Amino acid sequence: MARSLKKGPFIDAKLLKKVKLLKPSTAGVVKTWARRSQISPEMIGFTFGVHNGKTHVEVLVSEEMVGHRLGEFSPTKKFVRHGGKMQKELEAKKQQAEIDAAKAAKAAPAPKK
């Protein structure tokens, strides 16, 4: 559900204070737990360490991110692939094919000019 326009965007007060006191070039990583804060134009150029529940994920803010929330760029769940034995066999075949292709390319003589 969108936030009302008359209320304006939500930006954590503590985070906004940190951004206003620092300069993007000298700030380093600004750690934050405020995943719900919207990215404002003042934040462009800063690197935020957004907490994902376990660690801080570094997010470099660019112009395209303005209006989005910090939490969108710090996934909380890690996808661990599907499959078991069959998936491992398929991946091993794929990796072996890549190795064979690399060997074949290396063994081929270079064309003369």
N, C-alpha and C positions, 0 to 999 in steps of 0.2 A: 504494500500500500504506500502510495506516494505521500510525502510530507506536504502539508499545506503551504502554498506560496506565500501567504501572509506571515507565516512563522519564519521562513527563510531556512537555509541549510543548517544542519546540526554539525557543529565542529566542537570537539571537546575543548573546554576553556584552557585546561592545562597545556594541551598540545598547541593551541593557537598562541599561547604566551611564549612557549619554547621557540616557535617558528619566527615570531616577531623579534625576539632577542638575538637570534643567530643569523648568519649569512650563509647561503647555500654552499659557497666555496670552502668555508672553514668549519662547517658544522659537523662533518663526519656522519655517523649513523645516529639518528634520533630514535631511541627505543620508545615504543608505545604499546599499550594494551587496548587503545581506543579504536577497535576495528570498525565501529559504527560511524566514525567521523567521516564527513564528506571531504573530498579533496578540493581545496580552494586555489585560486590563482596565485596566492602568496606562497604556496607550498611547492611550486615548480622549481626543480633543480635540487631539492632536498632528497636525501636517502633516509627512508624510515625503516626501522626494524619493527615490523608488525608481528605481534605475537600470534601464533597459530594454535596455542594450547600446549605446546611442547617447547618450541624454540622461537626465536625471532627471525623472520624471513625478511631479507633486505629488499626494499622496493624503492627504485629510483623513479620519482614522480616526473612525468612529462606533460605536455600540453593536452594530449588526448585523454588523459586521466581525470581532468577537471570535471567535477560533478559526480564522479563515481565514489564509492566508499573504499577506505583503506583495506578492509577485510576481503574485498573481491580479488585482491592481488596476492593474498596469502592463504592458500588452500589449507583447510584443516584436516582433510583426509588424504591419505596416500593410497593410490591405486596399486594393488599388488596383482599381477597378471592372473588371468583365468587359466584353467587347465592344470594338468598334472604331468603324468608320464608322457602322454602324447604330445603335449605342448613342448616339453623339453626336447623330445626327439626332433620335432619340426624345427626348433630353434638351432639345434646342433647341426642339422642338415643345411640350413640356411647359412650358418657361420662357416661350415666347411666349403660350401659353394663360393663364398666370398674369398676365402683363402686360396682356393684353386684358381679363381679368376685373377687374383693379384699375382700369383706365381706365373700364370700364363702370360700376363701382360709384361712381367719382368723378364721372362725368358725370350720373348719375341725380339728379333733384331730390330734396331732402329733403322728407319728408311734413310737411304743416301740422298744427298742433295746434288 
